């Protein structure tokens, strides 16, 4: 963190300092895990449904935290505040006001974390970079990320999620971006928002937050995103496969699921071969390229770094081959309809000429379109030529997915829970098979994929 004194933290958070030992400087990011605070951190005593962080403040200080943010005395140095989460945001805002580097915001219905990881790798090849860990893109993880900047940080990459209107605006109020990248508008959370147009309006908050000197980086292939150019009077940079895109990909091919393409910008071209799997990740890679170019990274550096970039976050098209030749594709961190269809396409490409098996979890938050989306996924699974489909879930969506697949293929699909599906997969796996595990994070299929990495 950009170093702050206790007095400066008190001013930023409105907190009252309850006991102190000298006047130490806080120079490490906010922490909410008492076991692993960085030395010099401020520990946030968050209260959850099962655990109260106030009970662990002393442990956090023992482990190196300078003090705590708390709502009641915790018998160690602490800033007493009315609300810990609000104080975290206030502190992050104060840190960002001292930060003089480039702040980049990324949003979209799918691909945010993949694009963030690719972009962070590219930027780090040019200058010191801070980005969200995993998908720390909400009101808890976001302030932690902002507080991670140091005096020498050149680029701050902030993935921004939204569960409703105003959520992205609230994050931008903490750390206003100078570059805003919008990936695409899909069907994820349409049940909460009501329509794709409502989702687009919420995602557009990241563009509206830009200063006139800022840059909006927009997906030219998505009409709802391309229309966001109306929200910004400053610089616009578009990306995609559309011929009119400022940064675009052509000549897209895949080699056992890993995409290769030609990157274009202002008359320059370069060949890029991604280490990540799935043709759909070309869009994420070109978005990362366009954002890096907007941030001033040279074209040659962008192209080279993209070809070397690896995912820092697990559960997203992570491909591992076991000692018996079984290839496990772990894409189990989330499951929007579009990402499930893309994952099935990737399974077909990776598993060409091999037996293919899929574990698919039911999809949530799709509103009135839920059953139709599950039917569409079932049709795609049928076209993928699977040897087995195992469906995880207990809701109506899982019923429709299983029944529609059976109707299309005349082959039964097994129904399981996350606790039973690993054993069921092992019962049908043969050496050399390719297995896709895909589902909503809440289903716990990421752990299932990990279990299946061993023979």
Secondary structure by P-SEA (a helix, b strand, c coil): cccccaaaaaaaaccccccccccccccccccccccccccbbbbbbcccccccccccaaaaaaaccccccccccccccccccccaaaaaaaaaaaaaaacccbbbbbbcccaaaaaaaaaaaaaaaccbbbbbccccccaaaaaaaaacccccccbbbbbbbbcccaaaaaaaaaccccbbbbcccccccccccccaaaaaaaaacccccccccbbbbbccccccccccccccccbbbbbccccccccccccccccccbbbbbbbcccbbbbbbbccccccaaaaaaaaaaaaaaacccaaaaaaaaaaccccccccccccccccccccccccccccaaaaaaaaaaaaaaaccbbbbbbcccccccccaaaaaaaaaaaaaaaccccbbbbbcccaaaaaaaaaaaaaccbbbbbbccccaaaaaaaccccbbbbbbbbcccccaaaaaaaaccc
